[in-house]
Each structure stands twice: as C-alpha cells, then as structure tokens.
Amino acid sequence: MLRLLARFGAFVVERFAAFGDFGVFTWRALAWLVMGSTNPRNYALLAPQCYEVGTRSVPVVLVTGMFVGFVLAAEAIVQLQAVGLGDQIGVLVNLAVVRELGPVLAGTMLAGRVGGALTAELGSMNVSEQIDALRSMGADPIRYLVAPRFLACLLLMPFLTLYCDVMGALGGWFISVKIFGLKSDPYWWYTEMALENWDLFTGLAKSLFFGAAIGLISCYKGFTCGHGAEGVGRACTQSFVASFIAILMIDFMLILVFRSAYEVIWGVKPLL
C-alpha cells in the first residue's frame, strides 16, 4: 500500500511539475511573440512556417470538410424528407459545420499533420543538440524556433477553419441537390435565414484557441522529448493526443462562455 501511494504521489508531482514547465514555456513564447513583432527580421522566420502550416494543409482540409458535408447530408436527408423538411437540409449541415465540426475537424487535422511535423522537427533538433548549440551561441531558441511556429498556427487556423466550413457547405449541397434531387435555392435560402454572424464568429474564435494550443503543445513536446528516435516518436504521439484532448476541453469551455455571452447580449437562447 505504501509503495502504491508513493508511486501515485510521484506521478502527481511529476504531472504538476510538467504543467509548471509548460506554463513557463508558454509565457516565454508569448513574451517573444510580443517583443519580436516590431522586428522585421522575424518575419523571414515566419514565412516558411506559414507555408508549412497553411498551404500544405489545404488538401487535407479540403477532403475532410467536403466529406463531412457528404456524411451529414446523406445521414439526415432521409429523416428530414420523411417529415416534409427536406428543403431545410442546408440548415442542419451548415450550422453543424460552422458551429462545431469545422473548427474541431480543422484543429484535429492541424494537430495530426502540422503538430506531428513540428514535434518531430524540434525533437530531432533537440536530440541532435542543435537547440543546445543555439543556446551556446547566445540565441534564445524560443525566439527562433517556437515563436514563428506558434504564430503561424495562431494566424492560419481561422483561415483553415473557414475553408473547412465552405467545403462542408458545398459537400452538403452536392449530396442534397445533385444526388437526392433537391432544389438548390432552398438549400442556401434556409441556411441564410438560420445562420447568424454570431455562429461564424464563435467558430473562428474557437479556431484561434485551437491553433494556439496546437502550436504550444507541439513545440513543447519537441523541446522536451526523450533521447533517440524512440523519444521523438513517443513525443509525436503524446503531442497529438494532448492537442486533441486540449481541443475538446477548450471547445466545451468556450461553448459555455459563448452561450452565456449570447444570452447576455440578446437575452434569448439560440433556437438551434
């Protein structure tokens, strides 16, 4: 029993210590992000990361968003037609994509593709002692390695989310109109009537938090990975799992915050 308690206590202490290290890491990244924003030389470090995070993620987001619209429309259209609401399929598809599925799926794709790549890249640099070499030359690796990657995730995540929303809406339209023969105008008209600017705002606001979490977690796992190829591989797995859990937790908390804000501003709850 004492040995079990000792192991549990050591695990708890280790987790709290890791959380504290992550907090310090986050603070330093944010500090360099603010201080480096006025230095034009830092933008040269940002451009390659924007290409890696944004441009190379477009095909994955395109396929994911399109098939989410396919699935939602194909699953719901039969039930809606049975109760005479087939023309309103666009409301269900587009509200689900814009409010929840677009930000979460784009974040998940970013965590899997970009987060793993960032962790592997920084982990390899850590294992080969390139990060220590930067420190020995008097350069802060947070500034040169973390801040540009974190900023790229933060800035481009809303654009990827918006792109995922558009692809999901087009995917739902294709299944509804071209496959099941519904009229095109009601699909967009009912969507326009039900979709509010608030829905679009909340989805993009969530994506900012998701992008920040993915960037920080991926870079932190790369900086603190174990030795050798095994340590880098384990760090990549931990990075994706931690990012995915963080996305779900942040999504839940922001839903409560935005719903409360909606009620305070307009005084009523959203119907859908």
Secondary structure, 3 states (H helix, E strand, C coil): CHHHHHHHHHHHHHHHHHHHHHHHHHHHHHHHHHHHHHCCCHHHHHHHHHHHHCHHHHHHHHHHHHHHHHHHHHHHHHHHHHCCCHHHHHHHHHHHHHHHHHHHHHHHHHHHHHHHHHHHHHHHHHHCCHHHHHHHCCCCHHHHHHHHHHHHHHHHHHHHHHHHHHHHHHHHHHHHHHHCCCCHHHHHHHHHHHCCHHHHHHHHHHHHHHHHHHHHHHHHHHHCCCCHHHHHHHHHHHHHHHHHHHHHHHHHHHHHHHHHHHHHHHCCCCCC
